[in-house]
């Protein structure tokens, strides 16, 4: 499996391109602020053809480029239904101060084709098998996107802003719920095997085993 990750132009948001191998179809995960130039480079370098954009949640720093990326290639965007409203109006997911500052300058359009990520669904996209785990807390519609391991490659989890190396996503924005986040950590994250590679929405990659041993939020719910 090929995974190419790179940061967006703002907020340190990680955008990922995932494919079975170079020269094949791929999915794009969380196209944040002004990712198009770097995304085009990655697609050319690995000769990849996007068939879908997957969104781990609806916050603007993860969805900023979703409409142009989808529109340029005629592909759908996938998001959990509880965060669909954030594709219609991304200001709803921001703090009052940020929304007031950004709102007058924000030019926004939704993708033409929006499809829903349902909890427990297994999607066959670009020759990949993607399992969806609804994990609310950071937003109502946050999800984990999991891909199985093969041969000597461990499983992978694109965790969005549910789980970071050493931390978790904030829960104080509109739609956030700290109690729900702790339940998601307990019910959806802790059961994953230690060898699962975690590719978060911000910061470096990690593993479930490393986070189980060192992440204070996982240690709290594991008691």
C-alpha positions, 0 to 999 in steps of 0.5 A: 500500500502507498500512503503519501502524507503532507501538511496543508498550507495552514493549521498543520493539517495532514492531507493523505493520499492512499492507494494500493500501489503507484500507478493505480487509483487512490483516495484523498483524505482531508484536503485542507487549506490550499493543498491543490498544488502539493496534491497535484505533485503527489498524484503526478509523482506516483501516477495516481488517479483519485476516485474519492475524497474521504473526510474524517470530520467536517472542520474547515481545516480538513475540508477547505479544498474539498470542493475544488479537489472533487470538482477538478476530478469529478469524484464524490466526497464522503463524510459522516451524516452528523457532520454534513451540515459543516459542509453546507456551513463550515462556520458552524464548527468554529468558535464564535470569534474565529467565525466572526473574523473569517466569515466575511472573507470565506468563499465556500461551495459544497461538493456536487456529490456528497455521500455518507460514511456510516458506522461499521461500513466497509467501503471498497474504493480504489482497490482498498478496503476502508472500514468506518468507525464513528467516533464522536467527541471532537465533532458529532460526525468524527470517524476513524478510517481503518485499512487492514494489514497485508503480508508484513505491513501492519494495519493503518488507522487514519484518525483525524482529530480523534487521536494524536501522538500523545494527545487527542482533539479538542472538544470545546468547539461547537459540536464537541463533547468531551464525554463522547470523546472519552467513550470513543477512545474506550470503545473504538480506539482502545480495542485496536491492536498495538501494531496499528499505525495511526496517521493523525490529522495533525502531527506525526504518525504513531501506533496504538501500542505507543499511545496505549502506553504513553497517551494520558487520555487513553490511560485514563479510559483504560482504568 
